[in-house]
Amino acid sequence: MSNRLDFAKLAQLRNTLGFQAGILAAFALLASVLLGLTNYTNEGIIQQRLDEDLKKSLAEVVPAALYDNDMLKDTLNIPSADYNIGAKETTVYIAKKAGKVNAVCFKFTAPDGYSGAINMIMGIDRDGKILGVRVLSHKETPGLGDKIEVSKSNWILNFVGRSLENLSKQQWAVKKDGGEFDQFAGATITPRKSVQAIYRGLQLFKAHQEQLINP
């Protein structure tokens, strides 16, 4: 008789809102625990992949002969809110050889590309000359704006050796605007905004030059 009553009570309990909510909460908790364990397990692998991608990008814009340190660990954070490069603070990777700073590198953004933000990375030597620029990601029009990619054209290579000292403010523009750099047929906005962002990146470096080359 007792067992029958217990089963009857259990059947009634299963139909109550509280019981069903409890079951849902238990499954949600179990799912959260499993998800947390998965994230914890994969976190190290994900970070390793991100570091590998960043090292590859750094190597493209800072020649290996200029440093013998680990740039991923040798960094400085500088304020950048006034430069419209996509961040209030920018992490600068320092390239040193035998303890001397030879170059720096940082990521920045042209927030106003034709189809959205254009994310780039730039290497600059201690004197303020560009060592290299690469586009990390963008949403520009395929076949037109994507010529900012080094895999699509050599346009981005034209910035090597340029600086605030060897080009005037007016020259830091596309030729259509009276500047030094080519625009693309049918896609002037993309190179225009890229040039402007690179110029602002150089201004950021100049503002913190002493701090960066003499950390």
PyMOL CGO cylinders between C-alpha atoms (Angstrom):
from pymol import cmd
from pymol.cgo import CYLINDER

trace = [
    CYLINDER, 0.00, 0.00, 0.00, 2.82, 2.39, 0.94, 0.3, 1, 1, 1, 1, 1, 1,
    CYLINDER, 2.82, 2.39, 0.94, 4.57, 1.87, -2.41, 0.3, 1, 1, 1, 1, 1, 1,
    CYLINDER, 4.57, 1.87, -2.41, 1.35, 2.57, -4.28, 0.3, 1, 1, 1, 1, 1, 1,
    CYLINDER, 1.35, 2.57, -4.28, 0.90, 5.83, -2.38, 0.3, 1, 1, 1, 1, 1, 1,
    CYLINDER, 0.90, 5.83, -2.38, 4.49, 6.83, -3.08, 0.3, 1, 1, 1, 1, 1, 1,
    CYLINDER, 4.49, 6.83, -3.08, 4.04, 6.23, -6.79, 0.3, 1, 1, 1, 1, 1, 1,
    CYLINDER, 4.04, 6.23, -6.79, 0.80, 8.17, -6.77, 0.3, 1, 1, 1, 1, 1, 1,
    CYLINDER, 0.80, 8.17, -6.77, 2.43, 11.11, -5.02, 0.3, 1, 1, 1, 1, 1, 1,
    CYLINDER, 2.43, 11.11, -5.02, 5.31, 10.99, -7.49, 0.3, 1, 1, 1, 1, 1, 1,
    CYLINDER, 5.31, 10.99, -7.49, 2.92, 11.01, -10.43, 0.3, 1, 1, 1, 1, 1, 1,
    CYLINDER, 2.92, 11.01, -10.43, 1.12, 14.00, -8.96, 0.3, 1, 1, 1, 1, 1, 1,
    CYLINDER, 1.12, 14.00, -8.96, 4.42, 15.75, -8.27, 0.3, 1, 1, 1, 1, 1, 1,
    CYLINDER, 4.42, 15.75, -8.27, 5.54, 15.30, -11.89, 0.3, 1, 1, 1, 1, 1, 1,
    CYLINDER, 5.54, 15.30, -11.89, 2.56, 17.29, -13.04, 0.3, 1, 1, 1, 1, 1, 1,
    CYLINDER, 2.56, 17.29, -13.04, 3.34, 20.28, -10.83, 0.3, 1, 1, 1, 1, 1, 1,
    CYLINDER, 3.34, 20.28, -10.83, 5.02, 23.40, -12.22, 0.3, 1, 1, 1, 1, 1, 1,
    CYLINDER, 5.02, 23.40, -12.22, 7.65, 23.37, -9.52, 0.3, 1, 1, 1, 1, 1, 1,
    CYLINDER, 7.65, 23.37, -9.52, 8.78, 19.84, -10.35, 0.3, 1, 1, 1, 1, 1, 1,
    CYLINDER, 8.78, 19.84, -10.35, 9.05, 20.60, -14.07, 0.3, 1, 1, 1, 1, 1, 1,
    CYLINDER, 9.05, 20.60, -14.07, 10.93, 23.81, -13.38, 0.3, 1, 1, 1, 1, 1, 1,
    CYLINDER, 10.93, 23.81, -13.38, 13.31, 21.93, -11.13, 0.3, 1, 1, 1, 1, 1, 1,
    CYLINDER, 13.31, 21.93, -11.13, 14.03, 19.38, -13.86, 0.3, 1, 1, 1, 1, 1, 1,
    CYLINDER, 14.03, 19.38, -13.86, 14.69, 22.16, -16.39, 0.3, 1, 1, 1, 1, 1, 1,
    CYLINDER, 14.69, 22.16, -16.39, 16.99, 23.93, -13.93, 0.3, 1, 1, 1, 1, 1, 1,
    CYLINDER, 16.99, 23.93, -13.93, 18.93, 20.73, -13.31, 0.3, 1, 1, 1, 1, 1, 1,
    CYLINDER, 18.93, 20.73, -13.31, 19.45, 20.15, -17.05, 0.3, 1, 1, 1, 1, 1, 1,
    CYLINDER, 19.45, 20.15, -17.05, 20.45, 23.80, -17.51, 0.3, 1, 1, 1, 1, 1, 1,
    CYLINDER, 20.45, 23.80, -17.51, 22.98, 23.51, -14.71, 0.3, 1, 1, 1, 1, 1, 1,
    CYLINDER, 22.98, 23.51, -14.71, 24.40, 20.31, -16.17, 0.3, 1, 1, 1, 1, 1, 1,
    CYLINDER, 24.40, 20.31, -16.17, 24.69, 21.93, -19.62, 0.3, 1, 1, 1, 1, 1, 1,
    CYLINDER, 24.69, 21.93, -19.62, 26.44, 24.96, -18.12, 0.3, 1, 1, 1, 1, 1, 1,
    CYLINDER, 26.44, 24.96, -18.12, 28.94, 22.76, -16.29, 0.3, 1, 1, 1, 1, 1, 1,
    CYLINDER, 28.94, 22.76, -16.29, 29.69, 20.76, -19.43, 0.3, 1, 1, 1, 1, 1, 1,
    CYLINDER, 29.69, 20.76, -19.43, 30.06, 23.94, -21.50, 0.3, 1, 1, 1, 1, 1, 1,
    CYLINDER, 30.06, 23.94, -21.50, 32.38, 25.44, -18.91, 0.3, 1, 1, 1, 1, 1, 1,
    CYLINDER, 32.38, 25.44, -18.91, 34.54, 22.31, -18.89, 0.3, 1, 1, 1, 1, 1, 1,
    CYLINDER, 34.54, 22.31, -18.89, 34.69, 22.36, -22.71, 0.3, 1, 1, 1, 1, 1, 1,
    CYLINDER, 34.69, 22.36, -22.71, 35.70, 26.03, -22.79, 0.3, 1, 1, 1, 1, 1, 1,
    CYLINDER, 35.70, 26.03, -22.79, 38.31, 25.48, -20.09, 0.3, 1, 1, 1, 1, 1, 1,
    CYLINDER, 38.31, 25.48, -20.09, 39.76, 22.54, -22.02, 0.3, 1, 1, 1, 1, 1, 1,
    CYLINDER, 39.76, 22.54, -22.02, 39.88, 24.45, -25.32, 0.3, 1, 1, 1, 1, 1, 1,
    CYLINDER, 39.88, 24.45, -25.32, 40.96, 27.82, -23.93, 0.3, 1, 1, 1, 1, 1, 1,
    CYLINDER, 40.96, 27.82, -23.93, 44.66, 27.05, -24.10, 0.3, 1, 1, 1, 1, 1, 1,
    CYLINDER, 44.66, 27.05, -24.10, 44.40, 25.70, -27.65, 0.3, 1, 1, 1, 1, 1, 1,
    CYLINDER, 44.40, 25.70, -27.65, 42.41, 28.74, -28.83, 0.3, 1, 1, 1, 1, 1, 1,
    CYLINDER, 42.41, 28.74, -28.83, 44.91, 31.15, -27.28, 0.3, 1, 1, 1, 1, 1, 1,
    CYLINDER, 44.91, 31.15, -27.28, 47.78, 29.25, -28.86, 0.3, 1, 1, 1, 1, 1, 1,
    CYLINDER, 47.78, 29.25, -28.86, 46.17, 29.62, -32.30, 0.3, 1, 1, 1, 1, 1, 1,
    CYLINDER, 46.17, 29.62, -32.30, 45.57, 33.35, -31.73, 0.3, 1, 1, 1, 1, 1, 1,
    CYLINDER, 45.57, 33.35, -31.73, 49.20, 33.82, -30.70, 0.3, 1, 1, 1, 1, 1, 1,
    CYLINDER, 49.20, 33.82, -30.70, 50.40, 31.95, -33.77, 0.3, 1, 1, 1, 1, 1, 1,
    CYLINDER, 50.40, 31.95, -33.77, 48.28, 34.16, -36.05, 0.3, 1, 1, 1, 1, 1, 1,
    CYLINDER, 48.28, 34.16, -36.05, 49.56, 37.31, -34.35, 0.3, 1, 1, 1, 1, 1, 1,
    CYLINDER, 49.56, 37.31, -34.35, 53.19, 36.18, -34.62, 0.3, 1, 1, 1, 1, 1, 1,
    CYLINDER, 53.19, 36.18, -34.62, 52.67, 35.57, -38.32, 0.3, 1, 1, 1, 1, 1, 1,
    CYLINDER, 52.67, 35.57, -38.32, 51.24, 39.07, -38.76, 0.3, 1, 1, 1, 1, 1, 1,
    CYLINDER, 51.24, 39.07, -38.76, 54.07, 40.65, -36.77, 0.3, 1, 1, 1, 1, 1, 1,
    CYLINDER, 54.07, 40.65, -36.77, 56.62, 38.84, -38.93, 0.3, 1, 1, 1, 1, 1, 1,
    CYLINDER, 56.62, 38.84, -38.93, 55.08, 40.34, -42.07, 0.3, 1, 1, 1, 1, 1, 1,
    CYLINDER, 55.08, 40.34, -42.07, 55.52, 43.94, -40.92, 0.3, 1, 1, 1, 1, 1, 1,
    CYLINDER, 55.52, 43.94, -40.92, 58.69, 43.78, -38.80, 0.3, 1, 1, 1, 1, 1, 1,
    CYLINDER, 58.69, 43.78, -38.80, 61.78, 42.13, -40.34, 0.3, 1, 1, 1, 1, 1, 1,
    CYLINDER, 61.78, 42.13, -40.34, 63.19, 39.31, -38.21, 0.3, 1, 1, 1, 1, 1, 1,
    CYLINDER, 63.19, 39.31, -38.21, 66.66, 40.87, -38.33, 0.3, 1, 1, 1, 1, 1, 1,
    CYLINDER, 66.66, 40.87, -38.33, 65.45, 43.74, -36.15, 0.3, 1, 1, 1, 1, 1, 1,
    CYLINDER, 65.45, 43.74, -36.15, 64.58, 41.77, -33.02, 0.3, 1, 1, 1, 1, 1, 1,
    CYLINDER, 64.58, 41.77, -33.02, 65.61, 38.87, -30.84, 0.3, 1, 1, 1, 1, 1, 1,
    CYLINDER, 65.61, 38.87, -30.84, 62.94, 39.22, -28.15, 0.3, 1, 1, 1, 1, 1, 1,
    CYLINDER, 62.94, 39.22, -28.15, 59.43, 37.82, -27.86, 0.3, 1, 1, 1, 1, 1, 1,
    CYLINDER, 59.43, 37.82, -27.86, 57.24, 40.71, -29.01, 0.3, 1, 1, 1, 1, 1, 1,
    CYLINDER, 57.24, 40.71, -29.01, 54.11, 39.06, -27.69, 0.3, 1, 1, 1, 1, 1, 1,
    CYLINDER, 54.11, 39.06, -27.69, 55.51, 39.43, -24.17, 0.3, 1, 1, 1, 1, 1, 1,
    CYLINDER, 55.51, 39.43, -24.17, 57.26, 42.78, -24.67, 0.3, 1, 1, 1, 1, 1, 1,
    CYLINDER, 57.26, 42.78, -24.67, 54.40, 45.26, -24.92, 0.3, 1, 1, 1, 1, 1, 1,
    CYLINDER, 54.40, 45.26, -24.92, 53.22, 48.69, -23.84, 0.3, 1, 1, 1, 1, 1, 1,
    CYLINDER, 53.22, 48.69, -23.84, 49.67, 50.01, -23.72, 0.3, 1, 1, 1, 1, 1, 1,
    CYLINDER, 49.67, 50.01, -23.72, 49.18, 53.59, -24.83, 0.3, 1, 1, 1, 1, 1, 1,
    CYLINDER, 49.18, 53.59, -24.83, 46.03, 55.77, -24.94, 0.3, 1, 1, 1, 1, 1, 1,
    CYLINDER, 46.03, 55.77, -24.94, 44.64, 56.14, -28.46, 0.3, 1, 1, 1, 1, 1, 1,
    CYLINDER, 44.64, 56.14, -28.46, 41.09, 57.47, -28.08, 0.3, 1, 1, 1, 1, 1, 1,
    CYLINDER, 41.09, 57.47, -28.08, 42.04, 60.77, -29.74, 0.3, 1, 1, 1, 1, 1, 1,
    CYLINDER, 42.04, 60.77, -29.74, 43.24, 59.14, -32.97, 0.3, 1, 1, 1, 1, 1, 1,
    CYLINDER, 43.24, 59.14, -32.97, 40.09, 57.43, -34.28, 0.3, 1, 1, 1, 1, 1, 1,
    CYLINDER, 40.09, 57.43, -34.28, 41.82, 54.10, -34.88, 0.3, 1, 1, 1, 1, 1, 1,
    CYLINDER, 41.82, 54.10, -34.88, 39.20, 51.88, -33.29, 0.3, 1, 1, 1, 1, 1, 1,
    CYLINDER, 39.20, 51.88, -33.29, 40.33, 51.67, -29.66, 0.3, 1, 1, 1, 1, 1, 1,
    CYLINDER, 40.33, 51.67, -29.66, 40.65, 53.81, -26.56, 0.3, 1, 1, 1, 1, 1, 1,
    CYLINDER, 40.65, 53.81, -26.56, 43.90, 52.00, -25.73, 0.3, 1, 1, 1, 1, 1, 1,
    CYLINDER, 43.90, 52.00, -25.73, 46.35, 50.33, -28.10, 0.3, 1, 1, 1, 1, 1, 1,
    CYLINDER, 46.35, 50.33, -28.10, 48.76, 47.51, -27.32, 0.3, 1, 1, 1, 1, 1, 1,
    CYLINDER, 48.76, 47.51, -27.32, 52.15, 48.18, -28.90, 0.3, 1, 1, 1, 1, 1, 1,
    CYLINDER, 52.15, 48.18, -28.90, 54.51, 45.27, -29.52, 0.3, 1, 1, 1, 1, 1, 1,
    CYLINDER, 54.51, 45.27, -29.52, 58.14, 46.24, -29.02, 0.3, 1, 1, 1, 1, 1, 1,
    CYLINDER, 58.14, 46.24, -29.02, 60.90, 44.83, -31.27, 0.3, 1, 1, 1, 1, 1, 1,
    CYLINDER, 60.90, 44.83, -31.27, 64.28, 44.76, -29.53, 0.3, 1, 1, 1, 1, 1, 1,
    CYLINDER, 64.28, 44.76, -29.53, 67.69, 43.44, -30.44, 0.3, 1, 1, 1, 1, 1, 1,
    CYLINDER, 67.69, 43.44, -30.44, 70.37, 43.20, -27.76, 0.3, 1, 1, 1, 1, 1, 1,
    CYLINDER, 70.37, 43.20, -27.76, 68.08, 45.27, -25.56, 0.3, 1, 1, 1, 1, 1, 1,
    CYLINDER, 68.08, 45.27, -25.56, 67.74, 48.16, -28.03, 0.3, 1, 1, 1, 1, 1, 1,
    CYLINDER, 67.74, 48.16, -28.03, 64.33, 49.06, -29.43, 0.3, 1, 1, 1, 1, 1, 1,
    CYLINDER, 64.33, 49.06, -29.43, 64.52, 48.95, -33.22, 0.3, 1, 1, 1, 1, 1, 1,
    CYLINDER, 64.52, 48.95, -33.22, 60.84, 48.99, -34.09, 0.3, 1, 1, 1, 1, 1, 1,
    CYLINDER, 60.84, 48.99, -34.09, 57.29, 48.81, -32.82, 0.3, 1, 1, 1, 1, 1, 1,
    CYLINDER, 57.29, 48.81, -32.82, 54.13, 47.25, -34.15, 0.3, 1, 1, 1, 1, 1, 1,
    CYLINDER, 54.13, 47.25, -34.15, 50.44, 47.67, -33.38, 0.3, 1, 1, 1, 1, 1, 1,
    CYLINDER, 50.44, 47.67, -33.38, 46.99, 46.87, -34.70, 0.3, 1, 1, 1, 1, 1, 1,
    CYLINDER, 46.99, 46.87, -34.70, 44.58, 49.62, -35.64, 0.3, 1, 1, 1, 1, 1, 1,
    CYLINDER, 44.58, 49.62, -35.64, 41.35, 50.18, -37.52, 0.3, 1, 1, 1, 1, 1, 1,
    CYLINDER, 41.35, 50.18, -37.52, 39.98, 52.39, -40.26, 0.3, 1, 1, 1, 1, 1, 1,
    CYLINDER, 39.98, 52.39, -40.26, 36.44, 52.49, -38.83, 0.3, 1, 1, 1, 1, 1, 1,
    CYLINDER, 36.44, 52.49, -38.83, 34.88, 54.13, -41.88, 0.3, 1, 1, 1, 1, 1, 1,
    CYLINDER, 34.88, 54.13, -41.88, 35.65, 51.88, -44.83, 0.3, 1, 1, 1, 1, 1, 1,
    CYLINDER, 35.65, 51.88, -44.83, 33.13, 51.58, -47.65, 0.3, 1, 1, 1, 1, 1, 1,
    CYLINDER, 33.13, 51.58, -47.65, 31.54, 48.45, -46.15, 0.3, 1, 1, 1, 1, 1, 1,
    CYLINDER, 31.54, 48.45, -46.15, 32.68, 48.77, -42.55, 0.3, 1, 1, 1, 1, 1, 1,
    CYLINDER, 32.68, 48.77, -42.55, 35.81, 48.61, -40.45, 0.3, 1, 1, 1, 1, 1, 1,
    CYLINDER, 35.81, 48.61, -40.45, 39.17, 47.80, -42.04, 0.3, 1, 1, 1, 1, 1, 1,
    CYLINDER, 39.17, 47.80, -42.04, 41.49, 46.17, -39.50, 0.3, 1, 1, 1, 1, 1, 1,
    CYLINDER, 41.49, 46.17, -39.50, 45.22, 46.54, -40.08, 0.3, 1, 1, 1, 1, 1, 1,
    CYLINDER, 45.22, 46.54, -40.08, 48.60, 46.02, -38.47, 0.3, 1, 1, 1, 1, 1, 1,
    CYLINDER, 48.60, 46.02, -38.47, 51.65, 48.25, -38.98, 0.3, 1, 1, 1, 1, 1, 1,
    CYLINDER, 51.65, 48.25, -38.98, 55.34, 48.05, -38.17, 0.3, 1, 1, 1, 1, 1, 1,
    CYLINDER, 55.34, 48.05, -38.17, 57.31, 51.27, -37.65, 0.3, 1, 1, 1, 1, 1, 1,
    CYLINDER, 57.31, 51.27, -37.65, 61.04, 51.67, -37.10, 0.3, 1, 1, 1, 1, 1, 1,
    CYLINDER, 61.04, 51.67, -37.10, 62.40, 53.75, -34.22, 0.3, 1, 1, 1, 1, 1, 1,
    CYLINDER, 62.40, 53.75, -34.22, 62.72, 56.80, -36.50, 0.3, 1, 1, 1, 1, 1, 1,
    CYLINDER, 62.72, 56.80, -36.50, 59.07, 56.73, -37.55, 0.3, 1, 1, 1, 1, 1, 1,
    CYLINDER, 59.07, 56.73, -37.55, 59.36, 55.09, -40.97, 0.3, 1, 1, 1, 1, 1, 1,
    CYLINDER, 59.36, 55.09, -40.97, 56.88, 52.41, -41.93, 0.3, 1, 1, 1, 1, 1, 1,
    CYLINDER, 56.88, 52.41, -41.93, 58.36, 48.92, -42.18, 0.3, 1, 1, 1, 1, 1, 1,
    CYLINDER, 58.36, 48.92, -42.18, 55.17, 47.31, -43.38, 0.3, 1, 1, 1, 1, 1, 1,
    CYLINDER, 55.17, 47.31, -43.38, 51.38, 47.41, -43.29, 0.3, 1, 1, 1, 1, 1, 1,
    CYLINDER, 51.38, 47.41, -43.29, 48.97, 44.51, -43.70, 0.3, 1, 1, 1, 1, 1, 1,
    CYLINDER, 48.97, 44.51, -43.70, 45.19, 44.24, -43.72, 0.3, 1, 1, 1, 1, 1, 1,
    CYLINDER, 45.19, 44.24, -43.72, 43.97, 41.72, -41.15, 0.3, 1, 1, 1, 1, 1, 1,
    CYLINDER, 43.97, 41.72, -41.15, 40.27, 41.78, -42.00, 0.3, 1, 1, 1, 1, 1, 1,
    CYLINDER, 40.27, 41.78, -42.00, 37.71, 43.82, -43.90, 0.3, 1, 1, 1, 1, 1, 1,
    CYLINDER, 37.71, 43.82, -43.90, 34.32, 43.67, -45.63, 0.3, 1, 1, 1, 1, 1, 1,
    CYLINDER, 34.32, 43.67, -45.63, 35.18, 45.70, -48.72, 0.3, 1, 1, 1, 1, 1, 1,
    CYLINDER, 35.18, 45.70, -48.72, 33.79, 44.80, -52.15, 0.3, 1, 1, 1, 1, 1, 1,
    CYLINDER, 33.79, 44.80, -52.15, 35.48, 41.75, -53.74, 0.3, 1, 1, 1, 1, 1, 1,
    CYLINDER, 35.48, 41.75, -53.74, 37.29, 42.65, -56.94, 0.3, 1, 1, 1, 1, 1, 1,
    CYLINDER, 37.29, 42.65, -56.94, 37.36, 46.36, -56.04, 0.3, 1, 1, 1, 1, 1, 1,
    CYLINDER, 37.36, 46.36, -56.04, 38.08, 47.31, -52.44, 0.3, 1, 1, 1, 1, 1, 1,
    CYLINDER, 38.08, 47.31, -52.44, 39.84, 44.06, -51.62, 0.3, 1, 1, 1, 1, 1, 1,
    CYLINDER, 39.84, 44.06, -51.62, 42.92, 45.30, -53.49, 0.3, 1, 1, 1, 1, 1, 1,
    CYLINDER, 42.92, 45.30, -53.49, 44.11, 46.55, -50.11, 0.3, 1, 1, 1, 1, 1, 1,
    CYLINDER, 44.11, 46.55, -50.11, 45.05, 42.92, -49.43, 0.3, 1, 1, 1, 1, 1, 1,
    CYLINDER, 45.05, 42.92, -49.43, 48.64, 42.06, -50.29, 0.3, 1, 1, 1, 1, 1, 1,
    CYLINDER, 48.64, 42.06, -50.29, 47.40, 38.84, -51.89, 0.3, 1, 1, 1, 1, 1, 1,
    CYLINDER, 47.40, 38.84, -51.89, 45.31, 40.84, -54.38, 0.3, 1, 1, 1, 1, 1, 1,
    CYLINDER, 45.31, 40.84, -54.38, 47.69, 43.69, -55.27, 0.3, 1, 1, 1, 1, 1, 1,
    CYLINDER, 47.69, 43.69, -55.27, 50.91, 45.38, -54.17, 0.3, 1, 1, 1, 1, 1, 1,
    CYLINDER, 50.91, 45.38, -54.17, 49.11, 48.60, -53.21, 0.3, 1, 1, 1, 1, 1, 1,
    CYLINDER, 49.11, 48.60, -53.21, 49.72, 48.14, -49.48, 0.3, 1, 1, 1, 1, 1, 1,
    CYLINDER, 49.72, 48.14, -49.48, 53.47, 47.75, -50.11, 0.3, 1, 1, 1, 1, 1, 1,
    CYLINDER, 53.47, 47.75, -50.11, 53.71, 51.39, -51.22, 0.3, 1, 1, 1, 1, 1, 1,
    CYLINDER, 53.71, 51.39, -51.22, 53.71, 52.52, -47.60, 0.3, 1, 1, 1, 1, 1, 1,
    CYLINDER, 53.71, 52.52, -47.60, 57.10, 50.99, -46.81, 0.3, 1, 1, 1, 1, 1, 1,
    CYLINDER, 57.10, 50.99, -46.81, 59.61, 53.73, -46.02, 0.3, 1, 1, 1, 1, 1, 1,
    CYLINDER, 59.61, 53.73, -46.02, 56.95, 56.44, -45.76, 0.3, 1, 1, 1, 1, 1, 1,
    CYLINDER, 56.95, 56.44, -45.76, 56.71, 58.63, -42.68, 0.3, 1, 1, 1, 1, 1, 1,
    CYLINDER, 56.71, 58.63, -42.68, 55.37, 61.91, -41.36, 0.3, 1, 1, 1, 1, 1, 1,
    CYLINDER, 55.37, 61.91, -41.36, 58.78, 63.39, -42.14, 0.3, 1, 1, 1, 1, 1, 1,
    CYLINDER, 58.78, 63.39, -42.14, 59.14, 62.47, -45.80, 0.3, 1, 1, 1, 1, 1, 1,
    CYLINDER, 59.14, 62.47, -45.80, 55.53, 63.13, -46.82, 0.3, 1, 1, 1, 1, 1, 1,
    CYLINDER, 55.53, 63.13, -46.82, 53.53, 66.26, -46.06, 0.3, 1, 1, 1, 1, 1, 1,
    CYLINDER, 53.53, 66.26, -46.06, 50.06, 66.12, -44.55, 0.3, 1, 1, 1, 1, 1, 1,
    CYLINDER, 50.06, 66.12, -44.55, 48.60, 66.87, -47.99, 0.3, 1, 1, 1, 1, 1, 1,
    CYLINDER, 48.60, 66.87, -47.99, 50.51, 63.96, -49.54, 0.3, 1, 1, 1, 1, 1, 1,
    CYLINDER, 50.51, 63.96, -49.54, 48.93, 61.54, -47.08, 0.3, 1, 1, 1, 1, 1, 1,
    CYLINDER, 48.93, 61.54, -47.08, 45.92, 61.11, -49.34, 0.3, 1, 1, 1, 1, 1, 1,
    CYLINDER, 45.92, 61.11, -49.34, 44.94, 59.33, -52.53, 0.3, 1, 1, 1, 1, 1, 1,
    CYLINDER, 44.94, 59.33, -52.53, 45.86, 61.01, -55.81, 0.3, 1, 1, 1, 1, 1, 1,
    CYLINDER, 45.86, 61.01, -55.81, 42.24, 61.94, -56.47, 0.3, 1, 1, 1, 1, 1, 1,
    CYLINDER, 42.24, 61.94, -56.47, 42.47, 64.12, -53.36, 0.3, 1, 1, 1, 1, 1, 1,
    CYLINDER, 42.47, 64.12, -53.36, 45.85, 65.58, -54.33, 0.3, 1, 1, 1, 1, 1, 1,
    CYLINDER, 45.85, 65.58, -54.33, 47.90, 63.01, -52.43, 0.3, 1, 1, 1, 1, 1, 1,
    CYLINDER, 47.90, 63.01, -52.43, 50.61, 60.45, -53.07, 0.3, 1, 1, 1, 1, 1, 1,
    CYLINDER, 50.61, 60.45, -53.07, 48.74, 57.15, -53.15, 0.3, 1, 1, 1, 1, 1, 1,
    CYLINDER, 48.74, 57.15, -53.15, 46.77, 55.47, -55.92, 0.3, 1, 1, 1, 1, 1, 1,
    CYLINDER, 46.77, 55.47, -55.92, 43.04, 54.94, -55.63, 0.3, 1, 1, 1, 1, 1, 1,
    CYLINDER, 43.04, 54.94, -55.63, 41.21, 51.96, -57.14, 0.3, 1, 1, 1, 1, 1, 1,
    CYLINDER, 41.21, 51.96, -57.14, 38.95, 52.28, -60.15, 0.3, 1, 1, 1, 1, 1, 1,
    CYLINDER, 38.95, 52.28, -60.15, 35.40, 52.18, -58.82, 0.3, 1, 1, 1, 1, 1, 1,
    CYLINDER, 35.40, 52.18, -58.82, 36.52, 52.03, -55.19, 0.3, 1, 1, 1, 1, 1, 1,
    CYLINDER, 36.52, 52.03, -55.19, 38.05, 55.29, -54.02, 0.3, 1, 1, 1, 1, 1, 1,
    CYLINDER, 38.05, 55.29, -54.02, 36.65, 55.20, -50.49, 0.3, 1, 1, 1, 1, 1, 1,
    CYLINDER, 36.65, 55.20, -50.49, 38.52, 52.04, -49.45, 0.3, 1, 1, 1, 1, 1, 1,
    CYLINDER, 38.52, 52.04, -49.45, 42.07, 53.29, -50.21, 0.3, 1, 1, 1, 1, 1, 1,
    CYLINDER, 42.07, 53.29, -50.21, 41.18, 56.81, -49.04, 0.3, 1, 1, 1, 1, 1, 1,
    CYLINDER, 41.18, 56.81, -49.04, 40.10, 55.64, -45.60, 0.3, 1, 1, 1, 1, 1, 1,
    CYLINDER, 40.10, 55.64, -45.60, 43.01, 53.21, -45.35, 0.3, 1, 1, 1, 1, 1, 1,
    CYLINDER, 43.01, 53.21, -45.35, 45.52, 55.99, -46.06, 0.3, 1, 1, 1, 1, 1, 1,
    CYLINDER, 45.52, 55.99, -46.06, 43.87, 58.24, -43.51, 0.3, 1, 1, 1, 1, 1, 1,
    CYLINDER, 43.87, 58.24, -43.51, 43.97, 55.54, -40.84, 0.3, 1, 1, 1, 1, 1, 1,
    CYLINDER, 43.97, 55.54, -40.84, 47.64, 54.77, -41.52, 0.3, 1, 1, 1, 1, 1, 1,
    CYLINDER, 47.64, 54.77, -41.52, 48.41, 58.48, -41.20, 0.3, 1, 1, 1, 1, 1, 1,
    CYLINDER, 48.41, 58.48, -41.20, 46.61, 58.61, -37.85, 0.3, 1, 1, 1, 1, 1, 1,
    CYLINDER, 46.61, 58.61, -37.85, 48.55, 55.53, -36.75, 0.3, 1, 1, 1, 1, 1, 1,
    CYLINDER, 48.55, 55.53, -36.75, 51.81, 57.35, -37.49, 0.3, 1, 1, 1, 1, 1, 1,
    CYLINDER, 51.81, 57.35, -37.49, 50.56, 60.33, -35.50, 0.3, 1, 1, 1, 1, 1, 1,
    CYLINDER, 50.56, 60.33, -35.50, 49.89, 58.03, -32.56, 0.3, 1, 1, 1, 1, 1, 1,
    CYLINDER, 49.89, 58.03, -32.56, 53.43, 56.67, -32.77, 0.3, 1, 1, 1, 1, 1, 1,
    CYLINDER, 53.43, 56.67, -32.77, 54.93, 60.16, -32.94, 0.3, 1, 1, 1, 1, 1, 1,
    CYLINDER, 54.93, 60.16, -32.94, 52.98, 61.28, -29.88, 0.3, 1, 1, 1, 1, 1, 1,
    CYLINDER, 52.98, 61.28, -29.88, 54.45, 58.40, -27.85, 0.3, 1, 1, 1, 1, 1, 1,
    CYLINDER, 54.45, 58.40, -27.85, 57.75, 57.94, -29.68, 0.3, 1, 1, 1, 1, 1, 1,
    CYLINDER, 57.75, 57.94, -29.68, 60.05, 58.69, -26.75, 0.3, 1, 1, 1, 1, 1, 1,
    CYLINDER, 60.05, 58.69, -26.75, 58.12, 56.42, -24.43, 0.3, 1, 1, 1, 1, 1, 1,
    CYLINDER, 58.12, 56.42, -24.43, 58.12, 53.59, -26.96, 0.3, 1, 1, 1, 1, 1, 1,
    CYLINDER, 58.12, 53.59, -26.96, 61.74, 53.64, -28.09, 0.3, 1, 1, 1, 1, 1, 1,
    CYLINDER, 61.74, 53.64, -28.09, 63.08, 54.26, -24.59, 0.3, 1, 1, 1, 1, 1, 1,
    CYLINDER, 63.08, 54.26, -24.59, 60.81, 52.07, -22.42, 0.3, 1, 1, 1, 1, 1, 1,
]
cmd.load_cgo(trace, "trace")
